[in-house]
């Protein structure tokens, strides 16, 4: 019986040693793809630059912790924390893209925005964007955009468009003219605007998409709280080994970071509700 226990301890030690070597490798193999994912979201204005930078720094920090863990539990904890966000966040985004039809529609809207970035006077792209806005409950914005576009569309060549706007004029009233909040910066976006006047985000696309990273979204709050927990949870236990003169201020700073993340998440919920 004693020999069996000794053997189990030996096997467990070997398995643990192998895991301690392989798991950090998995993190650093996945790190470039994760960095590209975050940078792409920041370039597309789907993710705040500050939150994206903090998230990237936190994941790199986890990579170093997994490679050289000060305590054994930190190595496994760093791997779990890393893959929880690397797998969980894209999964949240995929679930948000509820159906193939919505994905196709969003692709078409993105195409119109690409054309408008190249040529803001593109009447056809503006009118198509207006139709998507109307179909998704933004009637006032749709009519205002269509009124801008229709002046450049000949009635002889674009009969359907002129019929469509005539119908909209009969159904869209003053109650539909209220501005909507930009999900990126909270700015009021008024009818007739295709882009947010403050941060230049494609706010119609963002609202139809229900972006997982935006100010009012769950994704942004998850990132904020995740970064705070990772930094505080893995750093505070290490401070016991250094001078109290340094450990106490750093601990207070990390606690303040956690409170800031919670406050920001709650504030976003109240502001955008």
C-alpha positions in Angstrom: 0.0 0.0 0.0 2.8 2.4 0.9 4.6 1.6 -2.4 1.4 2.4 -4.3 1.1 5.7 -2.5 4.7 6.5 -3.3 4.1 5.7 -6.9 1.0 7.9 -7.1 3.0 10.8 -5.6 5.8 10.3 -8.2 3.3 10.2 -11.1 1.5 13.3 -9.7 4.8 15.1 -9.5 5.8 14.2 -13.0 2.4 15.2 -14.3 2.6 18.5 -12.5 6.1 19.1 -13.8 5.0 18.5 -17.3 2.0 20.8 -16.9 4.2 23.5 -15.5 6.3 23.4 -18.7 3.6 22.9 -21.3 0.9 25.3 -20.1 3.1 28.4 -20.4 4.0 27.3 -23.9 0.3 27.2 -24.8 -0.2 30.8 -23.5 2.7 32.2 -25.5 1.6 30.3 -28.6 -1.8 31.9 -28.3 -0.5 35.3 -27.3 0.2 36.7 -30.9 -3.3 35.8 -32.1 -4.9 37.3 -29.0 -2.9 40.5 -29.4 -4.0 40.8 -33.1 -7.6 40.2 -32.0 -7.5 43.1 -29.5 -5.6 45.5 -31.8 -8.2 44.8 -34.6 -11.0 45.5 -32.2 -9.3 48.8 -31.1 -8.7 49.8 -34.8 -12.4 49.2 -35.6 -13.4 51.3 -32.6 -15.2 48.3 -31.1 -12.9 48.4 -28.0 -11.7 51.4 -26.0 -7.9 51.8 -26.5 -7.3 52.1 -22.8 -9.3 48.9 -22.0 -7.7 47.1 -24.8 -4.2 48.1 -23.7 -4.9 47.1 -20.1 -6.3 43.8 -21.2 -3.2 43.1 -23.3 -0.8 44.0 -20.5 -2.8 41.8 -18.1 -2.5 38.8 -20.4 1.2 39.3 -20.9 1.5 39.5 -17.1 -0.3 36.2 -16.8 2.1 34.7 -19.4 5.1 35.6 -17.3 3.4 34.4 -14.1 2.7 31.0 -15.8 6.3 30.8 -16.9 7.9 31.7 -13.6 5.3 31.4 -10.9 6.3 32.7 -7.5 4.0 30.1 -6.0 2.8 26.9 -7.5 -0.9 27.8 -7.5 -0.2 30.9 -9.5 1.0 29.0 -12.5 -2.2 27.1 -12.8 -4.3 30.1 -11.9 -2.6 32.2 -14.6 -3.3 29.6 -17.3 -7.0 29.4 -16.2 -7.3 33.2 -16.1 -5.7 33.6 -19.5 -7.8 31.1 -21.3 -11.0 32.2 -19.6 -10.8 35.6 -21.2 -9.1 34.5 -24.5 -11.8 31.9 -25.1 -14.7 33.6 -23.3 -14.6 37.0 -24.9 -14.7 35.9 -28.6 -17.4 33.4 -27.6 -19.5 36.2 -26.1 -19.0 38.1 -29.3 -20.1 35.1 -31.4 -23.2 34.6 -29.3 -24.0 38.2 -29.8 -24.1 37.7 -33.5 -27.3 35.7 -33.0 -28.0 34.4 -36.5 -26.5 34.0 -40.0 -29.0 36.5 -41.3 -27.9 39.1 -38.9 -24.3 38.4 -39.7 -25.0 38.9 -43.4 -26.9 42.1 -42.7 -24.1 43.5 -40.6 -21.6 42.7 -43.4 -23.7 44.7 -45.8 -24.0 47.6 -43.4 -20.2 47.5 -42.9 -19.8 47.7 -46.7 -21.9 50.8 -46.9 -19.8 52.4 -44.1 -16.6 51.5 -46.0 -18.0 53.2 -49.1 -19.0 56.3 -47.0 -15.5 56.5 -45.5 -14.1 56.6 -49.0 -16.7 59.1 -50.3 -19.0 60.7 -47.8 -21.2 62.0 -50.7 -22.0 58.5 -51.9 -25.8 58.7 -52.2 -26.4 55.1 -52.9 -24.5 53.9 -49.9 -26.3 56.5 -47.7 -29.7 55.4 -48.9 -28.9 51.7 -48.4 -27.7 52.5 -44.8 -31.0 54.4 -44.3 -33.0 51.3 -45.3 -31.1 49.2 -42.7 -31.7 51.9 -40.1 -35.4 51.9 -40.9 -35.7 48.1 -40.7 -34.0 48.1 -37.3 -36.3 50.6 -35.6 -34.4 53.9 -36.3 -37.0 55.4 -38.5 -36.1 59.1 -37.8 -32.5 58.5 -38.7 -33.4 56.5 -41.7 -35.7 59.3 -43.1 -33.1 62.0 -42.5 -30.3 60.0 -44.3 -32.7 59.2 -47.1 -33.6 62.9 -47.5 -29.9 63.7 -48.0 -29.4 60.9 -50.4 -32.5 61.3 -52.6 -31.4 64.8 -53.8 -28.7 63.0 -55.8 -30.8 60.2 -57.1 -32.8 60.8 -60.3 -36.5 59.9 -60.1 -36.3 58.3 -63.5 -33.5 55.9 -62.5 -34.3 55.4 -58.9 -38.1 55.0 -58.8 -38.2 52.5 -56.0 -36.0 54.7 -53.7 -38.4 57.7 -54.3 -41.4 55.6 -53.6 -39.8 54.3 -50.4 -39.0 57.8 -49.1 -42.5 59.0 -49.9 -43.9 56.1 -47.8 -41.5 57.0 -45.0 -42.6 60.6 -45.0 -46.1 59.5 -44.2 -45.1 57.1 -41.4 -42.3 58.9 -39.7 -43.3 61.6 -37.2 -41.6 63.9 -34.7 -41.5 61.1 -32.1 -39.0 59.4 -34.2 -36.6 62.3 -34.4 -34.9 61.9 -31.0 -31.1 61.4 -31.1 -29.6 58.1 -30.0 -26.5 57.5 -27.9 -23.3 56.5 -29.5 -22.3 53.2 -27.9 -18.6 54.1 -28.1 -18.5 57.5 -26.4 -22.1 58.2 -25.2 -22.5 61.2 -27.5 -25.9 62.2 -28.9 -26.1 61.2 -32.6 -28.8 63.2 -34.4 -30.9 62.2 -37.4 -29.0 62.8 -40.6 -25.6 61.7 -39.2 -24.0 58.4 -40.4 -21.1 58.7 -38.0 -20.8 59.9 -34.5 -19.7 63.5 -34.6 -17.5 63.1 -31.5 -15.6 59.8 -32.0 -16.5 59.1 -35.7 -17.8 55.6 -34.8 -20.4 54.0 -37.2 -23.1 54.3 -34.5 -25.9 52.8 -36.7 -23.9 49.7 -37.3 -22.9 49.5 -33.6 -26.5 49.8 -32.4 -27.8 47.2 -34.8 -24.9 44.9 -34.0 -25.4 45.5 -30.2 -21.6 45.5 -29.9 -20.2 43.3 -27.1 -17.4 45.8 -26.3 -19.3 49.0 -26.2 -19.8 51.4 -23.3 -23.2 50.0 -22.3 -22.3 46.4 -23.0 -21.5 43.4 -20.8 -18.2 42.8 -22.6 -16.6 46.1 -21.6 -17.6 45.6 -18.0 -16.3 42.0 -18.0 -12.9 43.3 -19.3 -12.7 46.0 -16.7 -13.4 43.7 -13.8 -11.3 40.9 -15.2 -8.2 43.1 -15.5 -8.7 44.4 -11.9 -9.1 40.9 -10.5 -6.1 39.5 -12.4 -3.8 42.3 -11.4 -4.9 42.5 -7.8 -5.5 38.8 -7.3 -2.0 37.7 -8.5 0.0 40.7 -7.2 -1.3 41.3 -3.7 -0.2 37.8 -2.4 3.4 38.5 -3.6 3.6 41.8 -1.7 3.9 39.9 1.6 7.5 39.2 0.8 8.6 42.8 0.3 9.0 45.8 2.6 5.7 47.1 4.2 6.7 50.6 3.1 6.3 49.4 -0.5 3.7 46.7 0.0 1.0 48.8 1.7 0.9 51.7 -0.9 0.9 49.2 -3.8 -1.9 47.1 -2.1 -4.0 50.3 -1.6 -3.4 51.2 -5.3 -4.6 47.8 -6.4 -7.6 47.9 -4.2 -8.4 51.3 -5.7 -8.1 49.8 -9.2 -10.7 47.2 -8.3 -13.1 49.9 -7.0 -12.4 52.0 -10.1 -13.4 49.0 -12.4 -16.5 48.3 -10.4 -17.5 52.0 -10.3 -16.9 52.4 -14.1 -19.0 49.3 -14.9 -21.9 50.5 -12.6 -21.6 54.1 -14.0 -21.9 52.8 -17.6 -25.0 50.9 -16.7 -26.7 53.9 -15.0 -25.5 56.4 -17.7 -26.7 54.3 -20.7 -29.9 53.0 -19.1 
